[in-house]
Amino acid sequence: MRGTLPPDSPIDAKVAALREPSAYPAAPAAVEVIETHMSWVFLAGPYVYKLKKPVRYDGIDCSLIEARRSLCLEELRLNRRLAPTVYLDVVPLRAGAGGALRIDGEGAVADWLVWMRRLPADLMLDRMVGEGRANAAHMGRIAGHLAGFYRQLAPAVSDAGRFLAGLRRQVDGCERELCDPAYGLAVGGVQDVCRRLRAALADRRELFEARVAAGRVIEGHGDLRPEHIWVGEPVAIIDCLEFSAALRTLDSADELGFLALECERLGAPQLGNALFDAYAGACGDVPEPALVGFYQAFRGCVRATIAIRHLQEERYRGSPKWASRARQYLGLAARHLEGPAPSLA
C-alpha cells in the first residue's frame, strides 16, 4: 500500500502558499503545519484546514482534484456525526489573477480543503492520559457520547459468515506484511499471534454470530484513538476513517476495545475498564471478555502492520521508532490472547 505522488503534482506550491498567513481570510499571526500520511494540516488561528495529498494507494486514488473534493465532502459528512460543531465546511483553494493561491477571493479552483474549528490541545485525550489527568469520569462522558452515536446507527452486516471471513482476511494480510524479512520482526512470534487469532475466530464463532444477530456491527468511526478525542463540552471525536466504509464497518465492542488498547499502550489500562463499565451502564451492552480480548489482540496486530508500513517511506527508513512501535503493538496483542505469550524480540 505504498502511496505515490504524480510527478506533475503542484502539491509543493500549494503547501508553500498555505504556510503563509496571507493565504487565509482572517490572516492569522502564524500558521503551524503538520504532515500526515494522507494530508497536510494547517493550524491557522482559531481554525484548521486540511489539504489532501494527491496520492494513490490500493483502493484509494486521490490524484484527481474531483476525487479529493469528494473525499473532503465525505470527511465532512462522516465527522459531523461525532463532532458536529467542529467540521464547518469544504472550501476551495483558488488561484487569483496573479497566480497567488488563497482560500478566499476569486479565481480558478486549485484544490479543496476541509475547514474545521481548532480544538484546545489541553483537552485532547492523548495529552490528558500522558499528563495523568484523564480519569473514569472523562471515560464515562466518552462512553455516553459513543453509546448515543451507536444507538442511531442501523446494523451494517447481517451475514455473520461474511463478517468472520473479513476478519480472517485482515489477519492473514497482517501476517504476510509483518513477516516480510525486510522489517526484521520476529517471524515466529508474529505467526503465533496470527495463528491464535485465527483459532479464536473458529473456536468462538458463536460470540461473533451473536454480535451480528444483535445488530452490534455498525459503520462506526474506524480509528478511535485518544488523539482523536476532545474531552471538552461537548465531547468531540474527530478524524474518522473516511476513505473506506469497509474498514470503518466493525463491531462496537471492537471500536471500544481499540480505544481501551490505546489507553493501555499509553500506560493507563484502568481507563479502558472505566470505558467499558460506563458503556454498559449507558446502553446495557456487555460484550463477552473473550470477545473483547480477541478484538484488542486483532487491533494490536492491525496497528503493528500500520506502524511497520512507515518503513516503506524514505523519510522514516532510518528511524528505529516504527519497528519498536510495531513490536509494542504485537506485545499488546499477545497479552490479550489466551495461552503463553510468544517471543516477539
GUPA-49657 format. One record per residue: residue in one letter; x, y, z of N, C-alpha, C in turn. Coordinates in steps of 0.02 Angstrom, whole numbers, padded with zeros to 5 digits, always signed. Layout:
AXYZXYZXYZ...
***
This chain:
M+00041-00060+00000+00000+00000+00000+00043+00063+00000R+00098+00062-00036+00140+00121-00038+00106+00175-00079G+00106+00237-00055+00075+00292-00091+00123+00323-00141T+00096+00350-00196+00137+00383-00246+00108+00451-00263L+00152+00499-00276+00131+00565-00297+00143+00570-00372P+00093+00592-00411+00105+00603-00481+00162+00653-00491P+00207+00641-00540+00265+00685-00547+00248+00757-00563D+00189+00770-00592+00172+00839-00609+00129+00873-00555S+00125+00841-00496+00082+00868-00443+00108+00935-00418P+00064+00985-00412+00084+01051-00385+00078+01055-00310I+00080+00998-00276+00068+00997-00204+00118+01041-00167D+00181+01043-00188+00230+01084-00153+00212+01158-00155A+00188+01180-00212+00169+01251-00218+00109+01267-00174K+00063+01220-00168+00004+01231-00126+00023+01233-00052V+00066+01187-00033+00088+01186+00037+00127+01250+00054A+00170+01271+00008+00209+01333+00020+00162+01392+00027A+00111+01397-00015+00064+01453-00011+00025+01451+00055L+00004+01392+00076-00036+01386+00137+00005+01392+00201R+00070+01395+00195+00112+01410+00253+00108+01485+00270E+00085+01525+00224+00086+01598+00233+00019+01623+00261P+00020+01663+00313-00042+01690+00341-00086+01727+00290S-00055+01756+00240-00093+01794+00190-00139+01751+00148A-00131+01685+00151-00174+01640+00112-00242+01630+00144Y-00252+01654+00205-00313+01640+00243-00356+01702+00250P-00422+01693+00253-00467+01750+00259-00454+01795+00319A-00439+01763+00377-00428+01802+00438-00356+01823+00449A-00311+01804+00404-00239+01820+00409-00213+01809+00479P-00207+01746+00502-00183+01731+00569-00111+01756+00578A-00090+01763+00641-00023+01786+00655+00030+01736+00631A+00014+01672+00634+00061+01620+00613+00022+01559+00592V+00054+01516+00553+00023+01454+00530+00069+01396+00551E+00040+01348+00586+00077+01287+00605+00058+01232+00555V+00107+01196+00531+00096+01146+00478+00114+01076+00504I+00069+01029+00491+00080+00959+00511+00069+00915+00450E+00116+00871+00436+00108+00824+00381+00087+00756+00409T+00034+00727+00381+00012+00660+00398+00021+00615+00338H+00001+00553+00346+00011+00503+00293-00026+00523+00229M-00085+00553+00235-00126+00568+00177-00142+00642+00167S-00120+00684+00214-00140+00755+00211-00086+00801+00236W-00096+00865+00220-00061+00920+00253-00113+00956+00294V-00097+00971+00357-00143+01004+00403-00113+01072+00423F-00154+01124+00417-00131+01192+00431-00171+01221+00489L-00137+01236+00544-00168+01265+00603-00160+01340+00596A-00217+01374+00583-00215+01445+00567-00262+01482+00614G-00235+01510+00668-00277+01545+00717-00328+01498+00747P-00392+01518+00747-00443+01475+00778-00468+01419+00733Y-00437+01411+00674-00462+01362+00626-00408+01313+00605V-00431+01257+00576-00387+01206+00547-00410+01194+00475Y-00363+01189+00430-00378+01173+00360-00338+01110+00341K-00372+01063+00309-00338+01000+00290-00339+00993+00214L-00278+00987+00186-00269+00978+00114-00248+00906+00101K-00286+00870+00062-00270+00800+00048-00214+00795-00004K-00168+00749+00008-00114+00737-00039-00141+00702-00102P-00114+00717-00160-00135+00682-00221-00102+00614-00227V-00117+00571-00179-00084+00505-00175-00128+00450-00204R-00096+00395-00221-00131+00334-00242-00110+00278-00195Y-00160+00243-00168-00148+00183-00129-00192+00128-00157D-00184+00068-00132-00229+00014-00152-00300+00033-00134G-00342+00041-00184-00412+00057-00172-00426+00130-00159I-00375+00173-00158-00384+00244-00145-00345+00283-00198D-00379+00325-00236-00346+00365-00286-00367+00438-00277C-00321+00477-00249-00333+00549-00238-00295+00592-00287S-00274+00563-00342-00232+00601-00388-00269+00656-00425L-00335+00649-00432-00375+00699-00468-00411+00744-00419I-00419+00807-00438-00448+00857-00393-00519+00840-00374E-00558+00812-00421-00627+00796-00404-00631+00738-00354A-00584+00692-00358-00581+00638-00308-00566+00666-00239R-00520+00715-00236-00504+00745-00171-00563+00785-00144R-00599+00819-00188-00659+00855-00166-00711+00806-00137S-00722+00751-00172-00771+00702-00148-00751+00674-00080L-00685+00661-00072-00662+00635-00008-00668+00687+00047C-00657+00750+00031-00667+00803+00080-00741+00807+00102L-00786+00802+00054-00857+00804+00070-00878+00744+00112E-00849+00686+00098-00863+00627+00138-00835+00634+00208E-00776+00663+00215-00747+00675+00281-00792+00722+00321L-00817+00774+00289-00863+00821+00322-00925+00785+00346R-00957+00747+00302-01019+00712+00319-01009+00664+00377L-00958+00623+00372-00948+00571+00423-00928+00599+00490N-00884+00649+00490-00860+00676+00554-00912+00720+00589R-00960+00745+00552-01013+00783+00585-01057+00738+00628R-01051+00672+00620-01089+00626+00663-01066+00629+00735L-01001+00637+00746-00974+00636+00814-00942+00702+00835A-00938+00750+00788-00909+00816+00804-00945+00869+00762P-01011+00877+00771-01049+00920+00726-01029+00994+00728T-01003+01017+00784-00985+01089+00788-00913+01102+00767V-00875+01050+00753-00805+01057+00735-00795+01063+00660Y-00831+01022+00622-00822+01019+00550-00868+01070+00517L-00838+01122+00487-00876+01180+00464-00896+01175+00390D-00849+01157+00346-00865+01159+00275-00807+01130+00235V-00819+01123+00171-00766+01109+00122-00757+01172+00081V-00696+01199+00079-00685+01264+00047-00633+01257-00009P-00638+01300-00060-00591+01296-00116-00527+01336-00102L-00472+01310-00128-00410+01348-00134-00408+01374-00205R-00405+01440-00212-00411+01471-00278-00346+01504-00300A-00335+01504-00365-00278+01539-00394-00303+01604-00424G-00282+01661-00394-00303+01726-00417-00271+01746-00483A-00288+01806-00506-00264+01830-00571-00188+01831-00574G-00155+01846-00519-00082+01848-00517-00051+01781-00502G-00092+01730-00495-00066+01663-00481-00061+01647-00407A-00075+01696-00363-00070+01684-00291-00127+01637-00269L-00109+01589-00227-00158+01541-00202-00186+01566-00136R-00252+01570-00132-00286+01593-00071-00349+01553-00060I-00372+01552+00003-00433+01515+00020-00495+01557+00004D-00490+01622+00008-00547+01664-00010-00533+01696-00078G-00577+01741-00100-00566+01777-00162-00592+01739-00222E-00571+01762-00281-00596+01734-00343-00538+01699-00379G-00556+01664-00432-00506+01629-00472-00522+01556-00479A-00483+01522-00520-00494+01452-00533-00480+01410-00470V-00518+01358-00461-00509+01314-00404-00447+01270-00416A-00399+01276-00370-00337+01236-00375-00341+01173-00333D-00383+01174-00281-00392+01114-00238-00447+01128-00188W-00459+01080-00145-00512+01086-00094-00483+01068-00026L-00511+01100+00026-00488+01088+00094-00547+01077+00141V-00538+01035+00191-00586+01029+00245-00571+01084+00296W-00623+01122+00315-00616+01179+00361-00647+01159+00427M-00608+01166+00481-00629+01144+00548-00614+01198+00600R-00651+01195+00655-00632+01234+00713-00572+01201+00746R-00529+01242+00775-00470+01216+00810-00488+01201+00883L-00475+01141+00905-00491+01121+00973-00432+01133+01019P-00442+01160+01079-00387+01170+01126-00352+01104+01141A-00286+01103+01132-00248+01040+01137-00247+01011+01206D-00257+01052+01258-00250+01026+01326-00306+00978+01346L-00360+00976+01306-00415+00930+01321-00418+00872+01272M-00366+00863+01231-00363+00802+01191-00345+00744+01236L-00378+00687+01226-00371+00631+01273-00300+00605+01277D-00264+00602+01221-00195+00577+01225-00151+00619+01270R-00161+00685+01266-00122+00730+01310-00142+00722+01383M-00207+00715+01394-00231+00706+01463-00205+00641+01493V-00205+00587+01453-00178+00524+01477-00104+00530+01492G-00067+00561+01446+00004+00569+01455+00023+00609+01516E-00020+00657+01534-00007+00700+01592-00041+00675+01655G-00074+00617+01651-00106+00588+01710-00169+00624+01731R-00201+00659+01685-00261+00698+01703-00326+00663+01684A-00323+00611+01643-00384+00576+01622-00408+00529+01678N-00473+00527+01687-00500+00485+01741-00564+00451+01718A-00595+00413+01764-00654+00374+01747-00712+00419+01726A-00717+00478+01755-00771+00523+01736-00764+00545+01663H-00703+00558+01640-00693+00575+01570-00713+00517+01525M-00693+00456+01544-00710+00398+01503-00786+00387+01503G-00819+00404+01557-00892+00399+01560-00925+00446+01510R-00898+00506+01503-00926+00553+01454-00915+00529+01383I-00856+00501+01370-00842+00474+01304-00888+00415+01290A-00897+00370+01339-00941+00312+01330-01012+00334+01315G-01036+00385+01349-01104+00409+01338-01112+00438+01268H-01061+00474+01245-01062+00502+01177-01064+00446+01125L-01023+00395+01135-01022+00340+01087-01086+00298+01090A-01113+00288+01150-01174+00249+01156-01231+00283+01118G-01236+00349+01124-01287+00385+01087-01277+00380+01012F-01215+00382+00991-01198+00377+00920-01217+00308+00893Y-01195+00256+00927-01208+00188+00903-01283+00173+00902R-01319+00201+00949-01391+00189+00954-01428+00212+00891Q-01402+00263+00858-01434+00291+00799-01418+00253+00735L-01369+00208+00737-01345+00176+00677-01382+00111+00662A-01396+00101+00599-01426+00038+00578-01372-00016+00575P-01391-00079+00586-01341-00133+00577-01311-00131+00507A-01245-00140+00504-01211-00136+00439-01198-00204+00408V-01205-00257+00447-01190-00325+00424-01244-00372+00449S-01268-00415+00406-01318-00465+00427-01292-00537+00417D-01237-00544+00381-01209-00610+00365-01148-00622+00409A-01156-00663+00461-01101-00674+00508-01042-00709+00474G-01056-00755+00428-01002-00790+00393-00958-00741+00354R-00990-00694+00320-00953-00644+00282-00912-00600+00329F-00941-00583+00386-00906-00541+00435-00844-00577+00461L-00851-00640+00479-00795-00679+00504-00741-00688+00450A-00763-00699+00388-00714-00706+00334-00674-00642+00324G-00707-00585+00333-00671-00522+00327-00618-00514+00381L-00634-00532+00442-00585-00529+00496-00527-00576+00481R-00542-00636+00457-00490-00685+00440-00443-00657+00386R-00472-00625+00335-00430-00596+00282-00384-00542+00309Q-00409-00502+00355-00367-00450+00383-00309-00480+00424V-00324-00532+00462-00270-00566+00500-00218-00594+00452D-00241-00627+00399-00194-00656+00351-00152-00602+00318G-00183-00545+00301-00147-00491+00270-00094-00461+00316C-00112-00453+00379-00064-00427+00429-00005-00475+00435E-00019-00540+00437+00035-00589+00443+00083-00585+00384R+00056-00580+00324+00100-00576+00266+00146-00515+00269E+00117-00457+00287+00158-00396+00290+00209-00397+00346L+00187-00418+00405+00231-00416+00463+00288-00467+00458C+00278-00520+00419+00330-00571+00411+00380-00554+00356D+00373-00497+00324+00422-00477+00274+00490-00471+00307P+00540-00509+00285+00605-00507+00319+00639-00439+00318A+00618-00395+00273+00648-00328+00270+00635-00289+00334Y+00582-00307+00371+00565-00269+00431+00602-00293+00494G+00628-00353+00492+00668-00377+00549+00627-00395+00610L+00562-00408+00603+00522-00430+00660+00531-00505+00671A+00514-00528+00730+00519-00599+00747+00462-00636+00713V+00478-00669+00658+00427-00702+00617+00388-00754+00656G+00422-00793+00697+00388-00845+00735+00337-00815+00783G+00354-00761+00815+00308-00728+00861+00247-00700+00824V+00259-00669+00766+00203-00642+00726+00157-00700+00705Q+00186-00754+00681+00146-00810+00658+00105-00840+00715D+00133-00842+00775+00097-00870+00832+00037-00826+00851V+00047-00760+00851-00008-00714+00866-00064-00724+00814C-00046-00727+00751-00096-00733+00698-00130-00801+00699R-00092-00853+00714-00122-00919+00721-00174-00920+00776R-00159-00889+00832-00206-00888+00888-00267-00845+00874L-00257-00792+00834-00315-00752+00813-00362-00794+00769R-00333-00831+00722-00375-00873+00679-00410-00927+00719A-00375-00955+00768-00405-01006+00810-00464-00978+00850A-00456-00916+00874-00510-00884+00912-00571-00873+00867L-00560-00854+00805-00616-00844+00759-00655-00909+00749A-00620-00965+00746-00653-01030+00737-00685-01054+00802D-00648-01050+00858-00672-01079+00921-00727-01037+00953R-00727-00971+00940-00776-00927+00972-00827-00900+00922R-00838-00939+00870-00881-00916+00816-00949-00892+00840E-00976-00926+00890-01043-00908+00914-01046-00839+00944L-00990-00815+00973-00989-00747+01001-00996-00695+00946F-00961-00706+00890-00965-00659+00834-01035-00662+00802E-01061-00722+00795-01128-00729+00766-01180-00693+00808A-01173-00696+00874-01221-00663+00918-01216-00587+00911R-01156-00561+00902-01148-00489+00893-01180-00466+00828V-01171-00504+00775-01202-00486+00711-01278-00489+00718A-01304-00542+00749-01377-00550+00756-01407-00494+00798A-01369-00469+00847-01394-00415+00890-01387-00346+00858G-01360-00342+00797-01352-00278+00763-01295-00235+00790R-01245-00268+00820-01189-00231+00850-01134-00214+00801V-01137-00240+00740-01087-00223+00689-01115-00165+00649I-01081-00107+00655-01108-00045+00628-01053-00008+00588E-01072+00044+00554-01024+00086+00519-01002+00141+00568G-00949+00126+00604-00927+00170+00658-00876+00222+00638H-00834+00240+00686-00783+00290+00675-00724+00261+00636G-00700+00203+00657-00649+00167+00621-00578+00181+00642D-00566+00234+00681-00497+00250+00702-00500+00284+00771L-00530+00250+00819-00546+00280+00883-00485+00280+00929R-00441+00328+00918-00380+00335+00958-00386+00396+01004P-00348+00397+01060-00352+00454+01106-00338+00521+01074E-00293+00523+01024-00277+00587+00992-00334+00614+00949H-00387+00575+00942-00445+00597+00903-00504+00616+00948I-00494+00616+01013-00549+00629+01060-00535+00691+01101W-00582+00738+01098-00578+00801+01136-00629+00798+01193V-00604+00801+01255-00648+00793+01312-00669+00861+01339G-00691+00904+01293-00719+00969+01313-00794+00963+01319E-00827+01020+01310-00900+01022+01315-00929+01051+01250P-00963+01010+01210-00974+00938+01220-00914+00897+01195V-00912+00833+01212-00860+00788+01186-00862+00789+01110A-00803+00791+01079-00798+00788+01006-00749+00734+00987I-00768+00692+00940-00724+00639+00914-00714+00653+00840I-00652+00665+00821-00635+00689+00754-00597+00636+00715D-00582+00653+00652-00537+00614+00609-00557+00541+00602C-00620+00529+00585-00641+00461+00572-00608+00435+00508L-00611+00371+00498-00581+00340+00440-00629+00349+00381E-00619+00403+00343-00669+00423+00294-00661+00388+00226F-00603+00360+00212-00591+00337+00144-00612+00265+00130S-00637+00229+00181-00657+00159+00171-00715+00139+00216A-00774+00130+00186-00831+00107+00226-00818+00037+00254A-00781-00004+00216-00767-00073+00239-00726-00072+00303L-00676-00028+00307-00632-00027+00365-00665+00005+00426R-00715+00047+00415-00749+00076+00474-00813+00037+00492T-00826-00018+00457-00881-00062+00475-00854-00115+00523L-00876-00112+00585-00846-00154+00637-00894-00161+00696D-00880-00208+00738-00917-00219+00800-00903-00160+00847S-00955-00134+00879-00944-00079+00926-00897-00101+00982A-00897-00165+01000-00850-00189+01051-00778-00187+01026D-00769-00195+00961-00703-00189+00930-00679-00116+00936E-00723-00070+00921-00704+00001+00923-00687+00023+00995L-00728+00003+01042-00714+00019+01112-00650-00015+01136G-00641-00077+01115-00580-00114+01135-00518-00081+01107F-00522-00054+01048-00465-00019+01018-00446+00042+01060L-00496+00082+01079-00482+00140+01121-00451+00117+01188A-00478+00064+01217-00450+00039+01280-00378+00016+01270L-00364-00016+01213-00296-00039+01199-00248+00020+01193E-00270+00073+01160-00227+00132+01153-00214+00165+01220C-00263+00167+01264-00252+00193+01331-00202+00150+01368E-00207+00084+01360-00160+00038+01390-00089+00051+01364R-00083+00061+01299-00017+00074+01269+00014+00137+01298L-00028+00185+01315-00005+00248+01343+00006+00244+01419G-00005+00184+01448+00009+00175+01519-00050+00182+01565A-00111+00181+01538-00170+00190+01581-00223+00137+01566P-00208+00073+01580-00257+00020+01565-00322+00027+01603Q-00321+00060+01661-00382+00068+01701-00434+00109+01665L-00413+00152+01619-00461+00193+01582-00504+00150+01536G-00475+00097+01509-00514+00052+01467-00568+00016+01507N-00552-00005+01567-00603-00036+01611-00659+00013+01626A-00641+00075+01640-00691+00126+01654-00735+00139+01594L-00705+00138+01534-00743+00148+01472-00796+00094+01464F-00777+00031+01471-00825-00024+01461-00878-00023+01516D-00859-00007+01577-00909-00005+01631-00961+00049+01617A-00938+00108+01596-00983+00164+01583-01027+00149+01522Y-00998+00116+01472-01036+00100+01412-01092+00051+01429A-01076+00001+01469-01127-00047+01490-01184-00012+01526G-01166+00036+01569-01218+00073+01605-01259+00117+01559A-01229+00142+01505-01264+00187+01460-01312+00151+01413C-01294+00090+01393-01336+00057+01342-01351-00016+01356G-01322-00044+01410-01336-00113+01427-01298-00165+01387D-01252-00143+01345-01213-00190+01305-01151-00212+01345V-01147-00276+01360-01090-00303+01397-01059-00359+01356P-01012-00343+01311-00982-00395+01270-00941-00444+01311E-00938-00506+01289-00901-00558+01323-00827-00540+01328P-00795-00551+01385-00723-00536+01392-00681-00570+01339A-00697-00632+01320-00658-00666+01269-00663-00630+01202L-00722-00602+01187-00731-00565+01125-00690-00502+01126V-00692-00465+01181-00654-00403+01187-00579-00419+01181G-00558-00473+01214-00487-00492+01211-00466-00506+01139F-00508-00541+01101-00493-00553+01031-00485-00487+00993Y-00534-00443+01001-00533-00380+00964-00471-00339+00981Q-00452-00338+01044-00393-00299+01063-00330-00329+01034A-00325-00396+01033-00268-00428+01001-00268-00415+00926F-00326-00419+00896-00334-00406+00824-00312-00334+00808R-00334-00286+00848-00316-00216+00835-00241-00205+00846G-00213-00239+00895-00141-00234+00905-00104-00258+00843C-00127-00311+00812-00096-00338+00752-00104-00289+00694V-00163-00261+00686-00175-00212+00632-00132-00150+00642R-00128-00126+00703-00088-00065+00715-00013-00079+00707A+00009-00139+00723+00079-00157+00710+00093-00153+00635T+00046-00176+00595+00054-00175+00522+00057-00103+00497I+00013-00061+00522+00013+00009+00501+00078+00043+00522A+00103+00027+00581+00165+00057+00604+00224+00036+00560I+00228-00028+00543+00287-00052+00506+00286-00026+00434R+00227-00009+00408+00224+00018+00340+00262+00084+00333H+00272+00118+00388+00309+00182+00384+00379+00170+00354L+00406+00111+00364+00474+00098+00340+00477+00093+00264Q+00420+00093+00230+00419+00096+00158+00435+00167+00132E+00427+00217+00176+00437+00286+00156+00508+00308+00171E+00537+00342+00124+00608+00362+00129+00622+00401+00192R+00577+00445+00211+00591+00489+00268+00592+00452+00335Y+00562+00392+00338+00560+00354+00400+00609+00295+00402R+00641+00281+00345+00677+00218+00337+00733+00209+00389G+00766+00262+00409+00821+00255+00456+00801+00261+00528S+00737+00270+00542+00714+00279+00611+00696+00212+00643P+00718+00201+00706+00700+00139+00741+00630+00142+00771K+00598+00200+00767+00534+00211+00802+00481+00161+00780W+00475+00150+00714+00416+00114+00689+00422+00039+00700A+00481+00011+00695+00489-00060+00712+00476-00070+00787S+00500-00023+00828+00488-00027+00900+00413-00022+00915R+00378+00024+00880+00306+00031+00891+00270-00033+00869A+00291-00063+00814+00259-00125+00791+00267-00180+00844R+00328-00185+00872+00339-00236+00924+00296-00222+00986Q+00288-00159+01002+00246-00141+01059+00174-00164+01048Y+00147-00151+00988+00079-00172+00973+00073-00248+00972L+00122-00282+00945+00120-00355+00945+00124-00384+01016G+00162-00351+01059+00164-00371+01129+00096-00364+01162L+00062-00309+01147-00006-00299+01174-00053-00352+01147A-00047-00366+01082-00089-00418+01052-00080-00485+01087A-00018-00504+01098-00004-00568+01131-00033-00570+01201R-00030-00514+01237-00056-00513+01306-00132-00521+01309H-00165-00502+01255-00238-00507+01256-00264-00572+01226L-00219-00617+01208-00239-00683+01184-00229-00735+01239E-00269-00787+01237-00262-00840+01287-00200-00882+01272G-00170-00908+01324-00112-00952+01316-00047-00916+01326P+00010-00952+01324+00075-00922+01336+00094-00872+01282A+00127-00818+01301+00145-00766+01253+00204-00788+01211P+00202-00774+01146+00259-00792+01102+00317-00743+01112S+00375-00762+01086+00432-00717+01087+00427-00668+01029L+00430-00603+01044+00424-00552+00993+00487-00509+00989A+00540-00530+01022+00602-00491+01023+00635-00492+00954
***
